[in-house]
Amino acid sequence: MTRAEAHNVAKRGDRSSQRSKLASLLANRSDTLIMLTATPHDGKGQSVASLMNMLDPTAIADEEHYTKDDIQGLLIRRFKKDIQDQVSGSFKERKITIERCSASAREEYAYDIFAEMQLQMDQSQANGKGILFKTSLEKSLFSSPVACIKSIEARIKKLEKKYTETDMPDITRLKELKSALEMITPSDFSRYTKLLELLRSIEYGWTPAKNNDRLVIFTERIETMKYLAENLKRDMKLADNQLEVMYGGMSDKELQRIVDEFGRAESPIRVIVASDVASEGINLHYLSHRLIHFDIPWSLMVFQQRNGRIDRYGQHEQPDIRYMLIDSENPKIKGDARIMEILVQKEEQALKNIGDPAMLFGKFNQEEEEEETAKAIENGVGEAFADQLDAGEEEFDPLELLMGLGEEDTVKIEYSDEETLFSDLDYVKNALDVFTDTEEIKYADLTATQGVEIKLTDNVKKKISKLMPPEAMPSDDYLRLSPDKVYCMKDMSRCMQNELAETAWPATQYLWKLHPIFNWIEDKAGVFYKRNEIPVLGLSNGLRANEIVYIIAGTIPNRKSTTVVDEWFGVYYKDNKFVQIFTMSEVMQKTHLNEKEPNTQRIMEQQIVNAQALLQDVVERAKSLMFTKCVEYKDKTDPYIYDEMQRLMELQERHKDAQLSIFDLGVAGMERRKSEKEREIEKIFDDFMEWEKDTLEIEENPYIKIIAVTMGVN
């Protein structure tokens, strides 16, 4: 099982969400589990511990106190910079621009009122925890006048339920600010007028007339999103279907519809105005490389999520990212805008230096990052804030900040080079040629690239339709397959530009070992020969008439009947006498199976008789080899299994020490609960030990299968 955006199922605090409970349940039911996330940590050890315990329930005894060794092998972090060499050219360097927006007279009037405003409610909270209301109000002010008005109205309504204006001067002050904000028309709203100027400029080069150059605008507040949508449609002369909004109140189905259409050239959508709901888990880069931050987030994690919608693998254009920054003469506003500018600069700097800008705060939590920014604003420490973030970069250690531990180990990547008789394409074509004897299947070579076009019969369609989504099934009953990755990617891109009524699935599908066509071939081949029948291949290129090579597959299963040793080899005879065991490479060298098709028509009857007479000897020699493989496997794994069992027994005692001590308080009824908890721990470890043994220990009874017999012909 694979789980994306895994941070959403982490345990938060003492209570588990429904999502977390479901993830834990599925983890317990899955033999294998891969969890993927760009934000694995929220600054609390418990959250990442809960994810690790889904992968291995024995890993961490105390979720508040654990070490790197406890999760060794469970966690791997990779940044974009770590894979640049492997995906050369796949990540374009960003173009970052700060658009400075000089405040209008009416904005400056509102800013002056805001800056001078002293709120009684904040004075009573000054020594407490949390963000002051004035700071929260400034956050909405930095989004838009309409967003700030919304916040003011909500607070006034709340205050008027308890106080009169005489008793609470805050009401009067907030109403004064609201009146000033209501005077700011679109032409007075500097960031909006700057946005229009940018969109209309030759330098920016964007026009809604182009269908392959689309625009994403992010804002934090729903009110700002609606304001932009309404005014941009009017001022940019956009039709209703050319601009879409995306926000948290929309259904997943509607959100996905917009995303899908945004990536198709024939769709009328040219602009998406989105709240931060659209900043996580969606791709907007297919036809868009432009992103505008209409307001600037107070969290670097939000920076990452927003920018990642267009700045991601597969982006063919240089990402153009713009930040709309307030430029005011008011000292308070100017200083706080400087903090926003610092966030922009440090995000870009950290991305290049350490790969993850969110590491600078060291919080791994959006809310806590926003609190740090709010503190800087409340204390008026712009440049000191920059120094704080610089210190975070200098002290950066991915795993230390992730878990408070040491340096991350280098993970060795191993690659497997699978040797096959035929290419995937040749294999499919040869299979089709053979199966024509029982079912007429027409096929032809593709003309545009390397590949094959297969006319699907009802039987083939019935089989592969069970393994393919309905939209992937060819509408014309012609299945087109190609091993050419470049061509298939281009075809996929082309299909993204089809009319909306057409499928977005490529006309030519990528041919690889997991394509459903191979499932059909394997099922078909499985019944091609009757029980106890073996194909006999007469070869005239390599083997002589007195030589025979039996091709054998020997497998050794674990206690769960899953193959853990899969050995293919050849047993070679000359003049009906055993000579040696061949590796498959040696079989290829001797038989030239992959160079010339076999000629079974020239095999003599006596050769068949001789080959049958040798079968018992072949099986015994194959068993002898596989028993040797059994010994080799056990010599390798038995010491590991023993050490692992010892480690788990020691870890079990640590779990008991950490989790049972809380019951030793002399409180009535605790003994029963302690006993239940102890049994729970023992069951977790018993089950895990049994799983490890079932997975690693083998059944010492190898399975031998004769795949084919090859013999020389004159």
Secondary structure, DSSP 8 states (H G I E B T S, - for coil): -EESSGGGGS-BTTB--HHHHHHHHHHHH-S--EE--S----S-HHHHHHHHHHH-TTS-S-TTS--GGGGTTT-----GGGSTTTTTTSS---EEEEEEEE--HHHHHHHHHHHH---HHHHTTTTSSS--HHHHHHHHHTT-HHHHHHHHHHHHHHHHTT--TTT-HHHHHHHHHHHHHHT--TTT-HHHHHHHHHHH-TTT---TT-SS-EEEEE-S-HHHHHHHHHHHHHHTT--GGGEEEE-TTS-HHHHHHHHHHHTSTTS---EEEE-GGGGSS----SSEEEEEESS--S-HHHHHHHHTTTSSTT--S--EEEEEEEE-SSHHHHHHHHHHHHHHHHHHHHHHHTS-GGGGTT---HHHHHHHHHHHHHHT-HHHHHHHHHHHHHT--HHHHHHS----------------SS-HHHHHHHHHHHHTTTS---EEE-SSSS-EEEE--HHHHHHHTTTS-GGGS-TTSEEEEE--HHHHHHHHHHHTTS-TTS--S-SEEE--TTSHHHHHHHHHHHTTS-TT---EEEESSS--TTEEEEEEEEEEEBTTS-EEEEEEEEEEEETTEEEEEEEHHHHHHHH-TTTS---GGG--HHHHHHHHHTHHHHHHHHHHHHHHHHHHHHHHHHHHHHHHHHHHHHHHHHHHHHHHGGG-S--TTHHHHHHHHHHHHHHHHHHHHHHHHHHH-B-S--EEEEEEEEEE--
